């Protein structure tokens, strides 16, 4: 691996370590961020874009009342 390739790889590794939720407004908690990301992930997988509470709870590994 040449020097340039190694530096590019190291740079990508640094970006991987960034927690994107810290860049969000202070009034949005980490749990809310992950819930929003889960909703977007589920929407991208669904044909009609419908996402239910139970689907979100399943992907987050929490109970349904915890999501709602």
C-alpha positions as CSV (number, residue, x, y, z in Angstrom):
1,X,0.0,0.0,0.0
2,X,1.5,3.3,-1.0
3,X,1.6,6.4,1.2
4,X,-1.3,8.2,-0.4
5,X,-3.6,5.1,-0.2
6,X,-2.7,4.6,3.4
7,X,-3.5,8.3,4.3
8,X,-6.8,8.1,2.4
9,X,-7.7,5.0,4.3
10,X,-6.7,6.6,7.7
11,X,-8.9,9.6,6.8
12,X,-11.9,7.5,6.1
13,X,-11.3,5.7,9.4
14,X,-11.4,9.0,11.2
15,X,-14.8,9.9,9.6
16,X,-16.1,6.5,10.7
17,X,-15.4,7.4,14.3
18,X,-17.5,10.6,14.2
19,X,-20.8,10.3,15.9
20,X,-23.1,12.3,13.6
21,X,-25.7,12.9,16.3
22,X,-23.4,15.3,18.1
23,X,-23.8,17.7,15.1
24,X,-27.6,17.9,15.6
25,X,-29.4,20.7,17.6
26,X,-29.2,20.3,21.4
27,X,-32.9,19.7,21.8
28,X,-32.7,16.5,19.8
29,X,-31.5,13.6,22.0
30,X,-29.4,10.7,20.9
31,X,-32.4,8.4,21.1
32,X,-34.5,10.7,18.9
33,X,-31.7,10.8,16.4
34,X,-31.5,7.0,16.2
35,X,-35.3,6.8,15.9
36,X,-35.3,9.2,13.0
37,X,-32.5,7.2,11.3
38,X,-34.4,4.0,11.8
39,X,-37.5,5.5,10.2
40,X,-35.5,6.6,7.2
41,X,-33.9,3.2,6.9
42,X,-37.3,1.5,7.0
43,X,-38.8,4.0,4.5
44,X,-36.0,3.2,2.1
45,X,-36.8,-0.5,2.3
46,X,-40.6,-0.2,2.0
47,X,-42.3,0.0,-1.4
48,X,-45.1,2.3,-0.3
49,X,-43.1,4.2,2.3
50,X,-45.4,3.1,5.2
51,X,-43.6,2.7,8.5
52,X,-45.4,1.4,11.7
53,X,-44.5,1.9,15.3
54,X,-44.0,-1.9,15.7
55,X,-41.5,-1.9,12.8
56,X,-39.5,0.9,14.5
57,X,-39.6,-0.9,17.8
58,X,-38.3,-4.1,16.2
59,X,-35.4,-2.4,14.5
60,X,-34.5,-0.5,17.7
61,X,-35.0,-3.6,19.9
62,X,-37.3,-1.8,22.3
63,X,-41.0,-2.2,23.3
64,X,-43.7,-0.5,21.3
65,X,-44.7,1.9,24.0
66,X,-41.1,3.1,24.2
67,X,-41.2,4.2,20.6
68,X,-44.6,6.0,20.8
